[in-house]
Each structure stands twice: as structure tokens, then as C-alpha cells.
Amino acid sequence: MKRIISSFIILIPFALSFLTAQTTNDLSDFLNPDISLEVLSRLKPSELDEIINSEKFIVINGTVSSIMEIERSDNDLILDLHVVNGKWIGLDKVENYSCIVNINGKEWESRFPGRTPRVVSDEIFVQNDRILVIGKLSSYVMEQGVLKAVIDADYLRKIQ
């Protein structure tokens, strides 16, 4: 009996060390928590390339200023959402930040109907909605002299 107890006592530290040695998935392995719409708006092309190459998800929020339909067919739906945000600097200046959110895939069609219904439900996105976007930075474009990040959306949600 003493042999069983002493064997058990010896095995406990090994079992505990095995359990603590298991690797855990850290959120930072697949999400870049330091990126916001403000940060994206200030980055240089080389810094944006680093984020693209990391293939990590980013989370941004802002207001949909426009929805541009690129393609709508029986097989596909491609939209570009222009998302903006900003902050007051003192009492007389506002800094604006913006990006383009790419919506790609037929699964989005119910959330972005071709015509806006009379009664807009929480499931449908329209201009001026405040949204939360989770996606990956895929590219950047120069638009009216301003560098804008392009995010491929994986998840969208309205926020109040």
C-alpha cells in the first residue's frame, strides 16, 4: 500500500508538468489587437505590407459612408464598403480615418440586398450603420491622394 501511495506521489509532479507544458493558443497568434482604423490610416505602405504578410485578423469599427456594388450575379456578390471614423482634436478640428471593407461571397447577399427594404432589420447593413469588422488586411489603394487599407471581411456586426 505504501508503495502505491509513494508511486502516486512521485507521478503527480510529472503529470502536472505535462499538463502545464501543453501549448495554448494565444489570441495574438491569429489576431493583431494593436490595429485600429486610426492606426491603419497612419501606416506607410511598408508597414501595411507587414500586416498583410502576417495574415492575422484585425478588428476595426466605424460608420459605413458608402456601399459600392462591384458585382452582383447568380454566382457571386462583391461589394466595397467605405468605413469612416474620426476624433475631435480640440474644438475646431476633426481627424478622419477611413478604409475599404471588401465583402465577397454569395453568403452575404441576405445582409446586403439589392434594394433596401422599407423596414430595415438588424440583419441588413445600409449606409450610415455603425459596424464592427473582423477581417484580414489584403491590400491598400491610393484614393484621392490618400492611402486606404483594404480589409477582406470575415465577420460584420452592427454596433450602437
C-alpha positions in Angstrom: 0.0 0.0 0.0 2.8 2.4 0.9 4.4 1.6 -2.5 1.3 2.6 -4.3 1.0 5.8 -2.4 4.6 6.7 -2.9 4.4 5.9 -6.6 1.3 8.1 -6.8 3.1 10.9 -5.1 6.0 10.6 -7.5 3.7 10.6 -10.5 1.8 13.7 -9.5 4.6 16.2 -10.3 5.2 14.5 -13.7 1.5 14.7 -14.5 1.3 18.4 -13.5 4.4 19.3 -15.5 2.9 17.5 -18.6 -0.3 19.5 -18.2 1.5 22.8 -17.9 3.8 22.0 -20.8 0.9 21.8 -23.2 0.9 24.7 -25.6 -2.1 27.0 -25.6 -3.3 29.0 -28.5 -2.6 32.6 -27.7 -5.0 35.2 -29.1 -2.1 37.1 -30.5 -1.2 34.1 -32.7 -4.1 35.0 -35.1 -5.3 38.5 -34.0 -3.4 41.8 -34.2 -5.0 43.7 -31.3 -3.0 46.8 -31.8 -4.6 47.8 -35.1 -7.5 50.2 -35.3 -8.9 52.3 -38.1 -6.8 55.3 -36.8 -3.6 53.2 -36.8 -4.3 51.8 -40.3 -4.8 55.4 -41.6 -1.4 56.4 -40.4 0.7 53.5 -41.6 3.1 53.6 -44.5 3.0 51.0 -47.4 5.9 49.0 -45.9 4.1 48.8 -42.6 0.8 47.8 -44.3 2.8 45.1 -46.2 4.0 43.7 -42.8 0.4 43.4 -41.6 -0.7 41.7 -44.9 2.1 39.2 -44.7 1.3 38.4 -41.0 -2.1 37.1 -42.2 -3.5 38.0 -38.8 -7.1 39.2 -38.2 -7.7 42.8 -37.3 -10.8 44.4 -35.7 -12.0 47.8 -36.6 -15.1 49.8 -36.1 -16.6 52.8 -37.9 -19.6 54.1 -39.9 -20.5 52.9 -43.4 -20.2 56.0 -45.5 -21.0 54.3 -48.8 -21.7 50.9 -50.3 -20.3 50.3 -53.8 -21.6 47.3 -55.7 -18.8 45.8 -57.8 -20.6 42.6 -58.9 -24.0 41.0 -58.2 -24.8 37.9 -60.1 -26.3 34.4 -59.5 -22.9 33.1 -58.6 -21.2 36.0 -56.7 -21.6 39.2 -54.7 -18.7 41.7 -54.4 -19.2 45.0 -52.5 -16.8 47.6 -51.2 -17.9 49.4 -48.0 -16.2 52.7 -47.3 -15.9 52.8 -43.5 -15.0 56.0 -41.7 -14.3 57.1 -38.1 -12.8 60.2 -36.6 -12.0 62.1 -33.5 -12.0 65.7 -32.4 -8.7 67.5 -32.0 -9.5 70.4 -29.7 -12.7 72.2 -30.5 -12.0 73.2 -34.1 -10.5 70.2 -35.9 -11.7 66.7 -36.7 -9.3 63.9 -37.8 -10.9 61.4 -40.2 -9.8 57.8 -40.7 -11.1 55.5 -43.4 -10.6 52.2 -45.1 -12.4 50.0 -47.6 -14.0 46.7 -46.4 -14.4 44.1 -49.2 -17.4 41.9 -49.0 -17.0 38.9 -51.2 -19.3 35.8 -51.5 -22.9 34.8 -52.1 -23.4 34.2 -48.4 -23.5 38.0 -47.8 -26.5 38.5 -50.1 -29.1 38.4 -47.4 -27.3 41.0 -45.4 -26.8 43.3 -48.4 -30.0 43.1 -50.6 -30.0 44.8 -54.0 -32.8 47.1 -52.8 -33.1 48.5 -49.3 -36.4 47.3 -47.8 -38.8 49.7 -46.3 -38.2 48.3 -42.9 -34.5 47.6 -42.3 -33.9 44.8 -39.8 -30.8 44.4 -37.7 -29.6 41.7 -40.1 -29.3 44.1 -43.1 -26.5 46.6 -43.5 -27.1 50.0 -45.0 -25.3 53.3 -45.4 -24.7 55.2 -42.0 -24.7 52.0 -40.0 -22.0 51.8 -37.3 -20.3 48.4 -37.7 -17.7 46.2 -36.2 -15.5 44.4 -38.8 -13.2 41.4 -38.3 -11.1 40.5 -41.3 -7.6 40.4 -42.8 -5.8 43.3 -44.4 -5.5 42.2 -48.1 -4.1 45.3 -49.9 -4.2 49.1 -50.0 -5.1 51.7 -52.6 -4.5 55.3 -53.3 -7.8 57.2 -53.4 -7.8 60.9 -54.0 -4.2 61.2 -52.7 -4.9 59.2 -49.5 -3.6 55.7 -48.8 -6.5 53.5 -47.8 -6.3 50.0 -46.4 -8.5 47.2 -47.9 -9.8 44.7 -45.4 -11.4 41.4 -46.6 -14.4 41.0 -44.1 -14.9 37.6 -42.4 -17.4 39.0 -39.8 -19.6 42.1 -39.6 -21.9 43.3 -36.9 -23.9 46.4 -36.3 -23.0 48.3 -33.2 -25.0 51.0 -31.4 
